[in-house]
Amino acid sequence: MATTPSWVMTYESLTATVLQYLERKDAAVVDAIPTFISLTEFEIAQEIKTLGQLQIAESAMTAANPVLQKPARWRKTVSMNVVVAGSRQPVYLRKYEYLKSYWPDASKTSVPEFYADTDWDHWYVAPTPDSAYNFEVLYYERIEPLSSTNQTNWLTQNAPNAMLFGTLLQAMPFLKNDQRVIFQQKYTEALNSLKTEDVARVGDRQAIAVDS
């Protein structure tokens, strides 16, 4: 049975704790805290990929259109499947140039076999779908950002130390402070712990795939 943690960091408690560490309450610093938090979230997203960022999206293709819209806050695709006559079929990742060579006439249609990233917001599939197939994507997303209206997310619940020391680290250049070495060490330790857990989970996932 799931249990509720006795304490969970929130946007407000993170802000208050950062100000306590900095021993500052002047308006310029208070106003800059949301920026420091956002920069930390971006940096963590660039540094690690965890189960907390793994999401499944389901949608439908548009017949005769090879371009698919990516989900909001998409960062990296893990796998794609298309549903044909009730059965799931894998759609394999290839380079965009390969798709254009494999299926040069986009007006011709069939069941998609391959996909490629065309930009940050879209995929391209080939062949061009001949029907509005349902498809499923497993992908890494950037975790929903913290704000006054979104008090918690996966990072505050599972990596509060990374959020705290990362935010403090982002504040150091703004304050022209020499404590960044201390906060860098704490932040690096927190990220390394997350990375170690993620490597173990990836190993478990690969082992399951081999055994399945």
C-alpha positions in Angstrom: 0.0 0.0 0.0 1.3 3.4 -0.9 2.3 5.8 1.9 2.4 9.5 1.9 5.8 11.0 2.5 6.1 12.8 5.9 7.7 15.8 4.1 7.7 16.9 0.5 9.5 20.0 -0.8 7.2 22.6 -2.5 7.9 25.6 -4.6 7.3 27.8 -1.6 9.4 25.8 0.8 12.2 25.6 -1.7 12.1 29.4 -2.1 12.1 29.9 1.6 15.0 27.5 2.2 17.1 29.1 -0.5 16.6 32.5 1.0 17.6 31.1 4.4 20.8 29.6 3.0 21.6 32.9 1.2 20.7 34.9 4.3 19.1 37.5 1.9 15.6 38.9 1.7 16.1 41.9 -0.4 13.7 42.3 -3.3 16.3 41.8 -6.1 17.2 38.4 -4.7 13.6 37.3 -4.0 12.5 38.3 -7.5 15.4 36.3 -9.0 14.6 33.0 -7.2 12.0 31.8 -9.8 14.7 32.2 -12.5 17.3 30.3 -10.4 14.7 27.4 -10.0 13.9 27.3 -13.7 17.6 27.2 -14.7 18.1 24.4 -12.2 15.2 22.4 -13.8 16.6 22.9 -17.2 20.1 21.8 -16.2 18.9 18.7 -14.4 16.8 17.8 -17.5 20.0 18.1 -19.6 22.1 16.1 -17.2 19.9 13.1 -16.5 17.0 11.0 -17.8 15.0 9.1 -15.1 11.8 7.2 -14.8 10.3 10.4 -13.5 10.7 11.9 -17.0 9.4 8.8 -18.8 5.9 9.2 -20.3 3.6 7.5 -22.7 1.6 9.5 -25.3 -1.2 8.1 -27.5 -2.6 9.9 -30.5 -3.8 9.3 -34.0 -2.0 10.0 -37.3 -3.6 11.9 -40.1 -4.1 10.0 -43.3 -1.9 11.3 -46.1 0.2 13.5 -43.7 3.7 12.2 -42.8 4.2 14.8 -40.1 3.4 14.0 -36.4 3.2 16.5 -33.5 5.4 15.8 -30.5 4.0 16.1 -27.0 4.6 19.2 -25.0 8.0 19.2 -23.1 9.3 16.4 -25.3 13.0 15.7 -25.0 13.9 12.3 -26.4 11.9 9.4 -28.0 12.4 5.9 -26.7 10.1 4.0 -28.9 7.1 4.3 -31.2 4.3 1.8 -32.1 1.5 2.0 -34.6 -1.8 0.0 -34.2 -2.8 -1.8 -37.4 -5.9 -3.9 -37.4 -5.8 -4.2 -33.7 -2.2 -5.2 -33.5 0.8 -3.1 -32.4 3.7 -2.8 -34.8 7.0 -1.1 -34.0 8.0 2.0 -36.0 11.7 2.2 -36.2 14.0 5.2 -35.7 16.0 6.2 -38.8 17.6 9.4 -40.1 15.4 11.8 -42.0 17.5 11.4 -45.1 16.9 7.7 -44.9 13.2 8.1 -44.8 13.2 10.5 -47.8 15.3 8.0 -49.8 13.2 5.0 -48.7 9.9 6.8 -49.5 10.7 9.7 -51.9 7.1 10.3 -53.0 5.2 11.4 -49.9 1.9 11.4 -51.8 2.0 7.6 -51.9 0.7 6.0 -48.7 1.0 2.8 -46.7 1.6 1.7 -43.1 4.4 3.7 -41.5 7.5 1.7 -40.8 10.1 4.4 -39.8 10.2 7.7 -38.0 12.7 10.6 -37.7 13.0 13.8 -35.8 12.5 16.7 -38.1 12.7 19.4 -35.4 12.0 19.9 -31.7 8.2 19.7 -32.2 7.6 17.2 -35.0 8.3 13.6 -36.2 8.3 12.5 -39.8 7.1 9.0 -40.7 7.5 6.9 -43.8 5.6 5.6 -45.6 3.1 8.3 -45.4 0.1 6.9 -43.5 -2.8 5.6 -45.6 -5.1 5.8 -42.6 -5.6 7.6 -39.3 -3.7 5.0 -37.4 -3.5 5.2 -33.6 0.1 5.3 -32.4 1.8 5.2 -29.0 5.1 6.9 -28.1 7.3 6.2 -25.1 9.4 9.3 -24.5 11.3 11.4 -22.0 9.8 14.8 -21.2 11.0 17.8 -19.3 9.2 17.6 -16.0 6.4 20.1 -15.5 8.1 23.3 -14.2 7.6 24.5 -10.6 5.6 27.7 -10.1 3.3 29.3 -7.6 0.5 27.3 -9.2 2.4 24.1 -9.5 3.9 23.6 -6.1 5.4 20.1 -6.5 6.8 17.9 -9.3 8.9 14.7 -9.6 12.1 16.6 -8.7 10.7 18.1 -5.4 9.4 14.7 -4.4 12.3 12.6 -5.4 15.4 14.9 -5.6 14.8 17.8 -3.3 18.6 18.0 -2.5 19.4 18.4 -6.2 16.8 21.1 -6.5 18.0 22.9 -3.4 21.7 22.9 -4.1 21.2 23.4 -7.9 19.1 26.5 -7.1 21.8 27.8 -4.7 24.4 27.2 -7.3 22.5 29.2 -9.9 22.3 32.1 -7.4 26.1 32.3 -6.9 27.0 34.3 -10.0 24.1 36.7 -9.4 25.3 37.3 -5.9 29.0 37.2 -6.9 29.5 34.8 -4.1 32.4 32.4 -3.5 30.4 29.5 -2.0 29.7 28.0 -5.4 32.4 25.2 -4.8 30.4 24.0 -1.7 27.1 24.0 -3.5 28.6 22.5 -6.7 29.9 19.5 -4.7 26.5 18.9 -3.0 24.7 19.4 -6.3 27.0 17.0 -8.1 26.6 14.4 -5.4 22.8 14.6 -5.7 22.9 14.2 -9.5 25.3 11.3 -9.3 22.9 9.5 -7.0 20.1 10.0 -9.5 22.3 8.8 -12.3 23.3 5.7 -10.4 19.7 4.8 -9.8 18.9 5.4 -13.5 21.7 3.1 -14.7 20.3 0.4 -12.5 16.8 0.8 -13.9 18.1 0.8 -17.5 19.9 -2.4 -16.7 16.7 -3.9 -15.3 14.8 -2.8 -18.4 17.4 -4.4 -20.8 17.4 -7.6 -18.8 13.6 -7.8 -18.9 13.7 -7.1 -22.7 16.2 -10.0 -23.2 14.1 -12.4 -21.1 10.8 -11.5 -22.7 
